[in-house]
Amino acid sequence: MPGRHQIVRTMLGLALLGVLLAHSAQYIRIDLLSRLDAIFYDARLRLTMPGGLDERIVIVDIDEKSLAEEGRWPWPRNRLAKLVDILFEQQNIRVLAFDVVFAETDRSSGIDTLSKLAENELRNNQEFRQALANIRPELDYDGRFVEAIKERPVVLGYYFAHSDQSSGALPEAVLPAGSFGQRQVATTAWHSYGGNLPELQAASMAAGYLNPLVDFDGIFRRVPLLAEYQGEYYEALALATVRTLFDYPPIFPGFTDGGDDYAGLEWLSLPTDEQDLRLAVDENVAALVPYRGKQGSFPYISASDLLHGRLPSNALANRIVLVGTSAPGLVDLQATPVGAVFPGVEVHANLIAGILDGALKHKPEYALAVDLLIMLLAGLMMIFIMPRLPAFMAGLMFFLLLLVLLSINFTFWQLQDLVMPVANSLMLMGLLYMLNITWGYFFEAKTKRQLTNLFGQYVPPELVRQMSKDPENYNMAGRKAELTVFFSDVRGFTTISENIPPEQLASLINDYLAAMTEIIRAQHGTLDKYIGDAIMAFWGAPVANPKHAELAVSAALAMQTYMPELNRSLKAKGWPELAIGMGINTGLMTVGDMGSPVRQSYTVMGDAVNLAARLESATKQYGVNILIGEATRAQLKDEFLLREIDRVRVKGKTAPITVYEPLALMEQATPELRLELTQWNEFIQLYRQQQWQQALSLLAKLTEETPTSQLYKIYRQRIDDLRQYPPSDTWDGVFKLTSK
């Protein structure tokens, strides 16, 4: 039931489409698809990373070398103050940002111990107290750090948390409560924070939080540029650094036009003196980090090299400097699309560079609609068009759709900086293609089995394989078609069967039929039936073949050529030799499965079939091995050497036909055979012109060359009869066949 199977396949395809559309529209969640989309995002990112070294941003690294030279972290703040002084006074950098939180007071100088001594045991020692007062500024490492960062473009880092208690101090919010109006913007919201010491925070010009936005798979792809705490909005370290670079321009949220209650926040605008920066953000007001490359895409300077004066003056002039760590023990390593262990400070560097370049990727609000539309169009095409195509065309259609989808997606990514979903569409197309392939495979296999059961006993396997490629075009229903039919019969088989035992007769006939059938199959013939020792076959059905006449004649010649070899084998077994006659005719006939409910056969019938049977019978009369009708002769090319045998009128027909004997393939014809045929053709012309004496003279030459030819004897007898009883003036040279 092909119709029912097609309906089932269509319904399965529509069900797949519905499920994936529901996931894309976020009505359901399929974790596998979310992971695949993340994988494809990472792959596109790695494929298009610009690479190279961005020297605008330098990372001062608290690396293992620095820890080895300066001691374990945290370092005394006076050392950090020295680092700040070196960066601004000797290196003349533009902005300094710390990927570090200074949450606790630095007591490493021992000033607390000295103060207690001055207040207790040594409170009466004025000399000690005076000395302590003189050196206190030097021992107040936090104070020294405050003085180092004061009135300099320094950005401190802090973090938000969901704990019950906050510590340190927060900077001022960059946007007050209510900045988004009635719009419900899904910023990240926090319950607590871990800030810097109040005096440090008060001294710094800006501060930014360090919190990443870790995706569901633990990968660090995004940084929220704004976060909410108690209704107000604070900025990330990267955003604070850029704003510090451009003298703190205000932040303006950018909304798409969708009404006052429509969230639609798609960018943050920073109007600077140099340029108006538009920072693309997603629904969480997060920016996708535009990773430039693997770790090391920005210059790394060991902090100890700066502290010990190993760097020339102004080597970092006009640079943005980030202080952070790549040392494994300091726990600032993140899992990112470009590395499983990636320094967090370089993540901030990548984001800062992307903001400055205006190269932040963006997933727009309409991405969902585009994804749904692509899935719907591609899905419907594959559900309703692909099953109608041959396997090769279906595969080509799949790969073209795949190419178009990936090209569109990559164009959006590369030229428009737009992140369009791709996993849903790819999964849909892949599943629908697999559905069509597996469905086609199983039902094609079933169809092949059915065709083999129906036609395997009639046609060679290669034709069955050809039929199985397009099974709808092949069935056993009766139809009219121009075909070529073949009959063969063993001469004198009745006598042979009477002279050998039944077991040997069965073996003999089996050997003969097996050899002849193999030749018929080799010439793409369809075996109709065995009738005792007789064989019936035809060409041109069930697989149409315009060369059906040529193939039938080629099979007859091959059978004739093989008979001497077969006879040698039979003779070696002590069995009689065989001779066969073959009749071939071409014409319009009915072909199909015919018979009764008890027994049916795929066969042919019609006048053209009856004529072939009579031609086979006539071979005995003319003493030739093969006879073909003029309809067959008309379809043969010049590759066969043919001899015109006679013009005959078969029983029950008024119109005469010319019959021919195929002698050989033209390329195999010997010069002697060609000469004999030339003489024969001259004889036939003389015979038809009633030039009896000349015809007899030529016939005598032919008989001398082939004295055993029954054909020559027949014509000699005819001429003798015609000379004795001259024909009428209307004689047309046609001989009437009376036998069937």
N, C-alpha and C positions, 0 to 999 in steps of 0.2 A: 504494500500500500504506500507508494511514493508520496502521495498527497498527505497522508497522516504523518509520515516521517518528517516531511518538510515542516508541517505545522508544529510538531514537537520541537524540532531544532530551532524554529523561529521563536517559540515561547521560551526556550532555555536562554536564547540570546537576549531577548527582551528582559528576562529576569536578571541576568547579569548586568545589563545596562541599568536597570532600576536600582540595584544594590549599590553600584558604584556612583551613580548620580546622587543617591541619598548620602553616601559618604562625602562626596565633594560638596554637597550643600550643607554638610555638618549636622544632618539629622541623626546619623549614626557615626560611629568611629571604628575604623578598621586599623589596628595598630600597624599591621604590615604595610599598608599604603602610606601611613604617616612616616614610617621608617624609610620606605623607598623614596618618598619625596625628599626627605632629608639627605639621603645618599645621592640622589641626582643633583640636589643643590650643591653639595660638597664637590661632586665631580665637575660640574660647570665652573665652580669657583677655582678649583685647581687647574682646570684646563685653560682658563683665561687670565690667570694671575700675570701681571706685567713683569714680575721678577725684577732683578737689579737691586741696587742699593739707593735708598732715599736718604740723602745726607742732610735734609732739612731738620730732621729730628734725630737726636743723639740719646742713647741710653747710657747713663752712668750706672754701671753694674756693680752691685754688691755681690761679687762672685766669690768663688772659693779662694782665688788668689788674694782678694781683699781680706777675706776672713782669716786667711793664714797670716797675713802681715799685720792686720789691725786688731785681731782678736775676734771673739765671737760676738754675734749681734744680740742685743742692741749696743751700738757704739755710744760712747759719751757724746752729749749734744755739742760740746765745744769742738769736737772733731767734725761734726756735721756743719757747725757754724763756719769752720775753716773751709769746708768744702763749698758752702754757699758763697763765701767771700772769693774764693779762687774762681768760681764759675762766672761771677759778675764782674770782678775787678781785673782778673788776668785773661779770662776767656771772652768776656763781653757777650755773653749769651743774651737772648731776648726774653725768654720765659723759662722758669724752672718749675717743674711739677714733681711732687713726691708720691710715688705709689707705696706709701708707708704711712701708718697711723702712729702719732706720738701721743699715746693715751695716758702715760704715767710719767710722774716727775722723775727726772734724772738725779739720782743720789750717788752716782759713781765717783763724784769728786771728793766725798767724805765731809762735805760741809755740814751735814746734819750732825755728825759725830763731834766735830769741832765746836759747833754751836752749843751742844749739850755740855761739853767741857767748860766752855766759857760761862755757862749759866750755872754750873754746879761746882765741880772740883776746882776750876781755875777762875771762879768769878771774882776773886780778889786780885788776880794777876792782871794788872792793868796793861802791862807790856804785851801779854798774850792777846788780851781783848783788842788792843789797838792793832796788833799785827793781823788779827783775824778780820777786823774791819777793813784793813787796807787790801787784803787779798780776797775778800768776799766776792767782789765783782768777777774776779778771775775764776773762782770756784763755783759761781752760779752758772752752771752749764746751760740750764734752760734759759736763763736771762741772756746769755751770750747768743744762744740760737734765736731768741726773740729779736735781738738787735740785728742779727745777720739777715733775717727775712723781712724786717720792717721796711716799709716803703720800697720794697722791691717786688717785681712781678713774679711772686712765688705762689704756687697753688698747692695747698695741702690736701691730703686724701683722708677720707673717713668712710665709715660703712654704716649701713642700716641693717636692722635685725628684727626678729619677731620674739625677742625675749621680754621679760617683765620689767627690766631695769635698763636705763640708759646711762651712759658715762661720757665725760668730756663735754665739749661745747659744739653746737651746730653753727654753721655760717647762716647768714641771712638767706631767706628763701628768694628764689629768682622770680617766682610768680606767686602772687597772693591767692588766697582761697577765692573761688568763684571766677577764676580767669577763663574758664571754658564755658561760662554761662550755664545754660540748662543741659548742655551736651554731656552725656555720660561717657567720658573718655576713660578707657580701661588702663590707666597708668598703674604701675606697681605701687602698692601701698604697704607701709611698714609701721610697726608698733614701737620700735625703739631704735636707738642708734649708739654707735661707738665713735665718739668724736675725739678731737685733739684737746690738749690742755687748753683751758680758756685763754691764758695769756698768749699761747701760740696762735690760736684761732683769731684772737683780736688783732694780732700783729700782721697776719697774712692778708693779702689783698683779695684772695679767693680760695675756695675749697670745693672739691667735687667728690662725690661718693664713688667707691670702687666696685660696687656690686655689679656682677655680670647678670645676664638673664640666661640661665642654663636651660637648654631645651630638654625635652622629655627623654632623649637618649644620652644625656650627660655631656653633650657637646656645647661648647661656648661659641655661638654664632652671632649673638646679638648683645647690645648694650642699651639699656633704657636711658635715653638722654634726660628724661625727667622722671622723678619719683615723688610720690605723695607721702607726706608725713603731717598728721593732724590738720589735713585740709590744705596745706600749702605745698608748693612744688619746689624741688631742689634739683640741681644739675649734676650730671656725671662729671668725672674728672676730665675726660676728653673735651667735653663741651666747655667746662670752666677754663681749661687751658687755652682753647681757641678764643674765647671771649676775652681772656686776659691779654692775649696777643694783640687783639684789635681794640683795646681800651674799653672793654665791657659794654658792648652794644646791647640794647634790650632784646628780649626774646619775644617774637610774635608767633602765636600758633596759627597755622594755615589750615583752613577747613575747606572741604569741597562743598559745593552748593547743594544742600539737601535739607534746609530748614534749621531752625534754631535748636530743635531737639535731636538732630541727626549728628551722631558722633563725628564721623568723617574727618578726623584729624589726620592729615597726610604729610605735613611737613612743619618744621620750625624755621622761622625766618630770622636771620641775623643781618640787619642793615649796617654794614661797616663802611668806612671811608674808602676802602679799596674796592670792595665788591659787596653785593648783596648775596649772602650765602643762604641757600635753601637746603635744609637738611631733611631728607626723606625719612619718615618714620612709619612704623606699622601701627596696628591697633593698640599695642601696648606702649606707644610712644618710644619704641626701641628702634635703634639703627642697626642694620646688618653690617657687621665688621668687614670692610673690604680688604681682606688679607692680601698683602702685596706678594708674599711668597712664604717660604719656610722660614724657620728661625734664622735670624741674621740678615733680615731685609733692611735693617737700620744699623748704623755704626754702634758698636758696643765699646765703651771705654771703662776700663777697670777703675773703680773708685780709688783704690790705693795708688794708681798711677797719677791721678790728679793730686791727691794729698801729698805725694812725695815729689811733685814737680817734674814728672817725667814727660809731661805734655807741653809742647811749645805754646807760648802766649798766642792768644787769638786763634788757636786751632779750631775752636768751637764758636767763633764769632757769629752772631746773628742766628744762632741755632735755637731750636726748642730742645730743652734737655729734660729728660725724665729720669728720676732716680728710682731704681727698683732692683730686683734681684733675680738672678738665674740659678742661684745656688739651690740644689735640691733640698737641703735641710730647712730652708726658710719658708717652705710651703706656699709658694706663689706660682705654682705651675698648673696650667689648665689643659684640658682636652679640647682641641680645636679641629676644624676641618683640615688644617694643614699640618697637624702634628699632635700626637697623643700626649706629649709632654711639651708644653709651650709656655714660655715666661709670660705671666700676666701683664708685666709692664710693656711688653711688645704688642700685646693686644691693644692697649691704649694708644700706642704709637701708630698702629695701623689705622685706628679709628680717627685719630687726629689728622693723619695724612689724607684719608678719604674725605673728611669734612673740608679741608683746605682745597682739595682738588674738585670738590663737587661731584664725587664719584661714588656716592652711596647708592647701593642697589635698593630697589623699592618694590614692595608687593602692593599694588594699588587695590582700591576697593573693588574695582570692576574685574579683578582677576578671577573671582569666583564665577561671575557671569560668563567670562570668556572660556573658562574651564568647562563649565556646564554645556555651553554651545558647541565646543569642539567635541566633547564626548558624545553629545547627542547626534551630531552630524556624522562623525566617524562610525559610531555604533550602528546607526540606522543603515548606513551604506554597507557595512560588513554583514549586518543581519539579513538584509533583503537583496543585496546585489551579489555578494561573494558566493553564496551557494549556487547561483546560476552559472558561474564561470567554471571553465576547466581548471584542473589543479594548478597548472603553470600560471594561468592568468590570475587565479585567486592569490597565489603567492606574490605575483608581480603587483597586484593591487595592494596587498598588505604592505609590501616594502615601499611602495610609492606613498601610501598614506603615512607610514612611519617617517619617511624622509621629509614629507611636507610638515608634519607635526614638529619634528625636531628642528627643522629649518626655521619655522615660525618662532618656536620657543627660543632658539639660540639668537635669532635676530632681535627679539624683544630684550633678551639679556645683554647682548653685546652692544647694540646700537642705542637702546632706550634705557638701559640700566633697570629694566623691569624684570622682576622675578615672577614668572608665570608658572603655575602648577603643571607638572608633566607626568608624574607617576600615575595619577588616576587614568589619564588617557592611554598611556602606554600599557598599563595593566589591562584596561578594557580591551584594547586592540589585540594584545597578546592572548587573552583568554578567549576572545571571539574567534581568533585565527585557529587556536588550538581546538576549540569546539568544532569548527568546520573541518579541520584536518582529521581529527579523531573520528568525528561522525562519518566523514567521507571514507575514512580508512575502513571502519567496521562495516559500513553498508556497501562499500565498494567490494570488500572481500566477500561479503554475502552475495553480491551481484555476480562476482566472478564464479563463485561456487554454483550459483543457479545457471549461469551461462555454460559452465563446464558440464553440468548435468544435462542441459538441454542440447548443446551442440558438440560436446566433447567427443561423442562417438561418430560424428559426421565430419568435422573439420579439424585441421591440424592445430596444435596448441598455440602457435604464433597468431593464428587468426582469432582464437578465443581471447588471447591477451589484447589484441586490437579491439575486439568487440567490447571488452570490459571497460575500455576507456570511455565509451559513450553508450552505455547499455540501453538507454531509452530508445535508441534507433534500431535495436535488434530484438525481434521476437519471432515466434513461430507461426504467427497469424498468416493466413493465405493472402497472397498478393500477386499481381502481374508484373513480370520483369523480363527483359531480354537477357537470356542466359545461353550458355553452351552446354549441351548434354552429351554424355559419352556412354556407349555400351560396348562391352567386350564379351567374347564367348570362346571357349576352348573347342577347337575342331575335333570331332570324333570322340567326344568325352564319353558317350554311351558305350562305345566299344572298349575304351580304356577301362571304364569302371567294371566291365564284365570280366576283364582278364587279370585283375590283381585283387588280393584280399582286401576286405573292408578297412582293416586297420592301416594298411599301406596306402589305400586310396585317400583316407582321411588325412594322413600325414602329407601326401603329395599335394592335395588340394590346399591344405593349410600353408605349405611352403609357397605355392604359387600365389595364393591370395595375399599372403603377407608381403611378398616382394612387390606385387603390382600396386597394392594399397599404399606402400611406402612411396612409390613413385608418384602416385596421385597426390598424396599429401605434400610431397616435396614441391609440386607445382601448384600448391594452394587450392587443390580441388576439394570439393565436398563429397564424401562418400555417401551415396544414397542407400544402396543395399547390395547384398550378394543374393544371386538367384542360382543356387547350386554352384556351378563353375562360372557363371556369368557375373559380371561386375557392372553396376550402374553408378555413375558419378556425374556431377555437374559443376560448373564454374560460374562465379558471379553472384552467389548467394551462399550464406547469409551476408557475407561481406562483399559489397559491390567492388567490382574490378573491371575497368574498361578493357583489359587485355584478356578477358575470359576465353575468347576464341584461340588466341595464341597459346595460352597456357594449356588448354585442352589438347591441341595438336602437339605441343612439345611433350606432354605426358605420353601421348600415344607413340610418338617416335622413340621416346626413352624406353617404353615398355617393349617395343619391337627390338630395340638395340640390346636390351637386357636378356631377351629370350635365349640366345645361344649360350650365355653363361649359366642361366638357370637350367637349361637342358643338359649341360655337362654335369651339373650337380645331380640332377635326377638320374642321369645315365649311370653315374658312379654308384648310385644306390640300387641299381638294377631296375629302375622304374622307367616307364616309357617316356619319350620326349613329347613335348606339347607344342601345338601351333595355335595361334589365336587370331581372331578377326575382330576389328574394331570399327564402330560407326560413330561419327560425330556430326552434330547439327546445331545450328544457332538459330534462335528465334524467340518470339514472345511466348511465354509459358506461365503457368500458375505454379508458384512455389510456396510451401508452407507445411504445417503439420496436418496430416490427413490420415483418416482411418476411422476406427470405431472406438467407443469407450474402452473396449477390451485391449485394443492394440492400435497404436498410432505410429506414424513415421514421417519424418521431415523429408519430403520428396517433391518431384516436379511432375507435371502432366500437361498435355496439350498436343496439338498436331505436330509441333516441332519435335517433341519428344518421340512421338510415334515414328516420325521420319528417321530419326537417329537409329532407332531399333531396326528399321527396315534396311538402312544402309549397312548396319553390322551384318545382317543376314545376307545382304547382297555381296559381301566380300567373298563368300564361298562361291557364288556364281561366277564372279570375275577372276577369282584366283589371286586376289590381292589381300594385303594385311589390314589396310586402313582405307576407309572411304569417308569423305566429308561432303557436306552439302554446299551449294553455291552461296548460301547466306554466311556460312563459316568462311568460305574462300574470300568473300567480299571484305571481311574484317582483318584478314591476314596481311601483314606487310611483306616486303620482298625478302624476308629472312628464311622463307621455306621454298624448297624446290618441289613444285606440284606437277602432277600429270593429270590431264583431263582424261577421264575414263569413258564417260558416256553422257548422253542426254537421255534421261529416263522419265517415265510417267508412272508414279507409284499408284498402287491400287487405291481407288476411292478418290483420286485427284485428277483433274483435267489438265492443269498447267504443268508443263514439263520442267524439270530442273537439271542442271548440269552437276555431275558428281566428279570428285577429284580424289587422287591418291597422293598424300604427302610422301615424298620419297626420302627426303633428308633435310636437315638444316642446310641452308645455302652455303654456309662456310665449310660444311663437311662433305659436300657433293664432289665426287671424283670427276675427272675429265671424261671418263668412259660413260658415267651416268648422265652427264650433261649432253654428250653426243647422242646417246640412246634417246633422251627426251626430245632432242631436236628432230630426230628422225620420226619419232612417234607423232609429234605435232604436225609434221608434213603429211604423215599417213592419214591422220584424222581429217585434215583439210581435203585430201583427195577422196576419202571415203564419203564425206558429206557432199562432195561435188559429183559423186557417182562415177568417178574415174576409176573403174574397178581394176583395170589391168595395171595401171601405174601404182595403185594402192597395194595390189597383191605383190608387185615387185619389191616395193619398199618393206612390206610386211615380211617377205621372205628373208631380207637382210636382217631384220630384227629377230626373226625366229632362229636364224643361223647363230646369232650371238647368244640368244637365250632360248634354247630349244624346248625347255620345260615350261615355258610361260603359258599358263592357261588362258591369259588375256588374249594373247596372239592367236591361239587356237580358236577362241570364241569369234573373233573378228574374221578369221579366215572362213569359218563356217557360215557366218552371216553373209559375207560377200558371195560365197558360192550359192547360198539360197536366193540372194537378191538378183544374181545374174540369171538364175533359173526362173525366178518369178519376179520380174522387174517391178519396182514400186510404182505407185501412181505419181501423177504430176505434183500432187500435194505432199509428197513424202518429205518430212522434215528431219529425218535421221534420228528420231526419238524412239527409244526402245521401251516397251511397257514391262514394268516389273510386276509379276503376278504373285510372287511369294511375299509373305510378311516377315 
